[in-house]
């Protein structure tokens, strides 16, 4: 994983979308998409050769050097739908890594849906690696000049404990960085799933069988004693499970031990506001996006200087297993 810093510089010979009696022009801006990340630039008004001087820098997390960046160019319209002017693509980022932190300037052809050229875009790009340790000599000027200086990483495993019966699966974990008067930065996991069914060991099967032979010992009792799910207990006893029983067991497993096995990452600036006031928050949502437990909170500063290892308490006897840490942007080859 690394970080791409993208600087939109200028455009040349873009298509005119606003046709007038005496002149034709456009009000261009760009949308950049890399994986699930997207960013929109500022608009430059009334020109086919725009030069961007503000709202033109963005950072993107790159997970694979073969990822593709899609750059869509639009004409902004105030009274109607924006017009599509064309598309450019950046196919892979190996060249940036080989540049070892140097700025790489490129010009990309903008093409319409049929592949015909519709002008070009000039951009500058730079690659930053991610480091576990905070920079002891201060943040590099090259890193500091951009919108992000660190990455918050939340590794989310599963929930230990039983969620309320009023909460409906699947569940989600929402990661929030709250900055006081500024808009929150939010990411949410994909839906939870039940912990995969494990085969009990020979010794555990003997224990389960002895418990099952006792009077008034239920499947739920055996599950509580052994720490296995009811489905795993039934499987160890060799019992057939009907479709309706299986559905009920899966629903109970989702509520008792929902599993995520996911990692969320958020790019963040390291400003005095973030150092002094920002809070990291974890909360569990049900399938209606309602918060179902208390939330865990910690100052971002404490997570930035030392990894926070779970489990994170969400209610009595309920905790989210995982970890919170940061990674710092650095220029390759430099301390």
ABEGO torsion letter per residue (X at the ends): XBBBBBBBABBBGBBBABBBAABBBBBBBBBBBBEABBBBBBBBBGBABBBBABGABBBBBBABAABBBBBBBBBBBAABBBBBAEBBBBBEAAAAAAAGGBBBBBBBBBBBAAGBBAEBBBBBBBBBBBBABBBAAEBBAAAAABABABBBBBBBBBBBEBBBAABBOBBBBBBBBBAEABBBBBBBBBBBBBBBBBBBBAAAAAAAAAAAABBGBBAAAAAAAAGBBAAAAAAAAGBBBBAAAAAAAAAAAAAABBBAGBBBBBBBBBBAAAAAABBBBBBBBBAAGBBABBBBBBBAAAAAABBBBOBBBABBGBBBBEBBBBBBBBBBGBX
